[in-house]
Amino acid sequence: MKRLLLIASFVFGTVGTIAAQQTSPVWPGCENSEDVKACFNQKLSQHVKENYEYPQNDAGEYVRGKVTIKFEVDEEGKVNVLNIEGNEPLVNEAAKKMIKKMPKMKPGKLQGEVDAREFTVSYKF
């Protein structure tokens, strides 16, 4: 029984240590947040609302569409657009401009070392 308890303690301790070795990028203003990931998501949502500008076609009509954006927060905390997929080129370009306006962040870490993190998000504008 003691042996089983010791093995269980080792397994759960190892799992906790592995999880603690990975941290997410920190959006400015989220440094003291209890849940950095939730704060990141909330700030990203706010950023989209405040910075996405609906494009207009040649007739002056607003263009709408769905986009999937892949971006990274690199080792220096800079945001880089990796890929944008969508059927409307004007919406794709507007989404790219919006992502490029994201602030520099404190980069994420993996096993204590700064590393780049990729994110994929979809929006219907």
C-alpha positions as a Markdown table, in Angstrom:
| # | Residue | x | y | z |
|---|---|---|---|---|
| 1 | Met | 0.0 | 0.0 | 0.0 |
| 2 | Lys | 2.8 | 2.4 | 0.9 |
| 3 | Arg | 4.5 | 1.6 | -2.4 |
| 4 | Leu | 1.3 | 2.4 | -4.3 |
| 5 | Leu | 0.9 | 5.7 | -2.5 |
| 6 | Leu | 4.5 | 6.6 | -3.2 |
| 7 | Ile | 4.1 | 5.8 | -6.9 |
| 8 | Ala | 0.9 | 7.9 | -7.1 |
| 9 | Ser | 2.6 | 10.8 | -5.4 |
| 10 | Phe | 5.5 | 10.6 | -7.8 |
| 11 | Val | 3.2 | 10.5 | -10.9 |
| 12 | Phe | 1.0 | 13.4 | -9.7 |
| 13 | Gly | 4.0 | 15.5 | -8.6 |
| 14 | Thr | 5.6 | 15.0 | -12.0 |
| 15 | Val | 2.4 | 16.0 | -13.8 |
| 16 | Gly | 2.2 | 19.2 | -11.7 |
| 17 | Thr | 5.9 | 20.0 | -12.4 |
| 18 | Ile | 5.5 | 19.5 | -16.2 |
| 19 | Ala | 2.4 | 21.8 | -16.3 |
| 20 | Ala | 4.3 | 24.5 | -14.2 |
| 21 | Gln | 7.1 | 24.5 | -16.7 |
| 22 | Gln | 5.0 | 26.1 | -19.5 |
| 23 | Thr | 3.7 | 29.7 | -19.3 |
| 24 | Ser | 1.6 | 31.7 | -21.7 |
| 25 | Pro | 2.5 | 35.1 | -23.2 |
| 26 | Val | 1.4 | 37.9 | -21.0 |
| 27 | Trp | -0.7 | 40.7 | -22.5 |
| 28 | Pro | 0.1 | 44.2 | -21.1 |
| 29 | Gly | -2.2 | 44.7 | -18.1 |
| 30 | Cys | -2.4 | 41.0 | -17.3 |
| 31 | Glu | 0.8 | 40.8 | -15.3 |
| 32 | Asn | -1.0 | 40.5 | -12.0 |
| 33 | Ser | -4.0 | 38.5 | -13.2 |
| 34 | Glu | -4.8 | 35.2 | -11.4 |
| 35 | Asp | -5.6 | 33.6 | -14.8 |
| 36 | Val | -3.2 | 34.9 | -17.4 |
| 37 | Lys | -4.8 | 32.9 | -20.2 |
| 38 | Ala | -8.3 | 34.2 | -19.5 |
| 39 | Cys | -6.9 | 37.7 | -19.3 |
| 40 | Phe | -5.1 | 37.2 | -22.6 |
| 41 | Asn | -8.3 | 36.0 | -24.3 |
| 42 | Gln | -10.3 | 38.9 | -22.8 |
| 43 | Lys | -7.7 | 41.4 | -24.0 |
| 44 | Leu | -7.6 | 39.8 | -27.5 |
| 45 | Ser | -11.4 | 40.1 | -27.7 |
| 46 | Gln | -11.3 | 43.7 | -26.7 |
| 47 | His | -8.5 | 44.4 | -29.1 |
| 48 | Val | -10.5 | 42.9 | -32.0 |
| 49 | Lys | -13.6 | 45.1 | -31.1 |
| 50 | Glu | -11.5 | 48.2 | -30.9 |
| 51 | Asn | -9.1 | 47.7 | -33.8 |
| 52 | Tyr | -10.9 | 45.9 | -36.6 |
| 53 | Glu | -12.0 | 48.3 | -39.3 |
| 54 | Tyr | -14.6 | 46.9 | -41.7 |
| 55 | Pro | -13.4 | 47.3 | -45.3 |
| 56 | Gln | -15.5 | 48.8 | -48.1 |
| 57 | Asn | -15.7 | 47.7 | -51.7 |
| 58 | Asp | -15.6 | 50.1 | -54.7 |
| 59 | Ala | -19.3 | 50.7 | -54.3 |
| 60 | Gly | -18.8 | 51.8 | -50.7 |
| 61 | Glu | -20.5 | 48.8 | -49.2 |
| 62 | Tyr | -19.0 | 47.1 | -46.2 |
| 63 | Val | -17.4 | 43.7 | -46.9 |
| 64 | Arg | -18.0 | 40.9 | -44.5 |
| 65 | Gly | -16.5 | 37.5 | -44.3 |
| 66 | Lys | -15.0 | 34.8 | -42.1 |
| 67 | Val | -11.2 | 34.6 | -41.5 |
| 68 | Thr | -8.9 | 32.2 | -39.8 |
| 69 | Ile | -5.8 | 33.9 | -38.5 |
| 70 | Lys | -2.6 | 32.2 | -37.4 |
| 71 | Phe | -0.2 | 34.4 | -35.5 |
| 72 | Glu | 2.7 | 34.0 | -33.0 |
| 73 | Val | 4.1 | 35.8 | -30.1 |
| 74 | Asp | 7.8 | 35.4 | -30.7 |
| 75 | Glu | 10.7 | 35.1 | -28.2 |
| 76 | Glu | 10.9 | 38.9 | -28.0 |
| 77 | Gly | 7.1 | 39.3 | -27.4 |
| 78 | Lys | 6.4 | 40.7 | -30.8 |
| 79 | Val | 3.3 | 39.5 | -32.7 |
| 80 | Asn | 3.8 | 38.1 | -36.2 |
| 81 | Val | 1.1 | 37.2 | -38.6 |
| 82 | Leu | 1.8 | 33.7 | -40.0 |
| 83 | Asn | -1.2 | 33.0 | -42.1 |
| 84 | Ile | -4.7 | 34.4 | -42.9 |
| 85 | Glu | -7.3 | 32.3 | -44.7 |
| 86 | Gly | -10.6 | 33.6 | -45.9 |
| 87 | Asn | -12.7 | 34.1 | -49.0 |
| 88 | Glu | -12.7 | 37.9 | -49.0 |
| 89 | Pro | -9.3 | 39.5 | -49.7 |
| 90 | Leu | -10.4 | 42.9 | -48.2 |
| 91 | Val | -11.4 | 41.2 | -45.0 |
| 92 | Asn | -8.2 | 39.2 | -44.9 |
| 93 | Glu | -6.2 | 42.4 | -45.2 |
| 94 | Ala | -8.2 | 44.2 | -42.6 |
| 95 | Ala | -7.7 | 41.3 | -40.2 |
| 96 | Lys | -3.9 | 41.4 | -40.9 |
| 97 | Lys | -3.8 | 45.1 | -40.1 |
| 98 | Met | -5.7 | 44.5 | -36.8 |
| 99 | Ile | -3.4 | 41.7 | -35.7 |
| 100 | Lys | -0.3 | 43.9 | -36.5 |
| 101 | Lys | -1.6 | 46.5 | -34.0 |
| 102 | Met | -1.4 | 44.0 | -31.1 |
| 103 | Pro | 1.0 | 45.2 | -28.4 |
| 104 | Lys | 4.3 | 43.7 | -27.5 |
| 105 | Met | 4.0 | 41.2 | -24.7 |
| 106 | Lys | 6.0 | 39.3 | -22.2 |
| 107 | Pro | 6.8 | 36.1 | -24.1 |
| 108 | Gly | 5.8 | 32.6 | -23.0 |
| 109 | Lys | 8.2 | 30.1 | -21.6 |
| 110 | Leu | 8.7 | 26.4 | -21.9 |
| 111 | Gln | 10.9 | 24.7 | -19.3 |
| 112 | Gly | 12.2 | 28.1 | -18.1 |
| 113 | Glu | 13.3 | 29.2 | -21.6 |
| 114 | Val | 11.6 | 31.9 | -23.6 |
| 115 | Asp | 9.8 | 30.5 | -26.7 |
| 116 | Ala | 7.5 | 31.5 | -29.5 |
| 117 | Arg | 3.8 | 30.6 | -29.1 |
| 118 | Glu | 1.4 | 30.1 | -32.0 |
| 119 | Phe | -2.3 | 30.9 | -31.9 |
| 120 | Thr | -5.1 | 30.2 | -34.4 |
| 121 | Val | -8.3 | 32.2 | -34.1 |
| 122 | Ser | -11.4 | 32.4 | -36.3 |
| 123 | Tyr | -13.7 | 35.5 | -36.7 |
| 124 | Lys | -16.8 | 36.3 | -38.6 |
| 125 | Phe | -16.7 | 39.9 | -39.5 |
